[in-house]
Amino acid sequence: MRPVERDLRLDLLRGLGLWMIFLDHVPNNIVSWLTLRNFGFSDAAEFFVFISGYLAGFIYGPFIAGGQFLAATKRLWKRAVQMYVAHIMLFLIFTAQIARAARKFDNPMYENEFNVFNFLQHPDVLIGQALTLRYKPVDLDVLPLYISLIAASPLVLWCMVRRPNLTLLCSAVLYVLARWFDWNLPSYPPGTTWYFNPFAWQLLFFLAAWCSVGGAAKYWSLIQSRAVFALSVAWIGFAFLIVMTWHSEFLASLIPKWMIKVIYPIDKTDLDMLRFTHFLAVAVVVSRYVPYNWRQLTAKWTYPLRLCGRHSLPLFCVGVFLSFGAHWILVQYDSGILAQIGVSLAGFLIMMAIAWALDQSQKVPDLFVEVTDLDTSKAATGSGTA
């Protein structure tokens, strides 16, 4: 297998995304004002989906192009299975964590707020719904999206490396059809659907894959042009002003009614085009000021983010537990500003400590015993012959 050079920008952005997800999952936390969702239409979800798609294309695209489709499929599906197992374990432990807190402190708010009340009342029914990814407590919606996208990646990447523009066009058509006909996967209870619609979010995922297999390189001069940069900055500024109207009645009064009808609702489930284009604008600006050889990518101050970004799946799961723990502390003990800052910093430190431990564990050599069939072993030594 060919070596793949690590892009430190992806580690940095994944680490930043993990921190933002942790903060965003802690309600009424003043530190969460530092996250992207408070300054524009998109948030950390777009970060993760785009980076995951980029890595899928960057790592496995060349193998598929080289005729190793089955090997790439095996690895991608193995990753999807790992995510599924992580999701189920996360679901069980997270649900138990909430149930224990609700009963110990006699506070049913936790069960209702995190959508686990029905599970605790009817575990025999909902365990099956959870195993089929239909039932998901609050904050556990994103892993099923990744599982579905990674599972579909081999076939799409096979098409992508052969007809990249046509494949991306088909992805865009699927996005339009999904929004037009309300296509989505069923969820529980009956009549509900997935919070992250995979038929819509696949556009961002496979756009990233298209970029990594060489699609963006063909248009890089256009992407980095002054006109595109100016348009991106203008769109980011417009999004910032709109978001600020959510917190200021005066600013809200300045928005024309016709514009309000056009903009709202800004749908996250079906990846509203406002969110999609806002993320692309942010990506254009980031790619301009954070190039591949940016010196700060190896600086000490970015190391904690890069460290967390190297272990995104376990750190995401840990972040879900930490966000509930932080919320529990703020509800049961102290909800003041100092407490909010304290639990946020504690969460960062715990995530960094776990990431460091995982990083060190990878340096420990694996001990294994190679097992072969008995007949093969005899044939190799020349024994067992007539």
Order of alpha helices (4+ residues) and beta strands (2+ residues): alpha-alpha-alpha-alpha-alpha-alpha-alpha-alpha-alpha-alpha-alpha-alpha-alpha-alpha-alpha-alpha-alpha-alpha
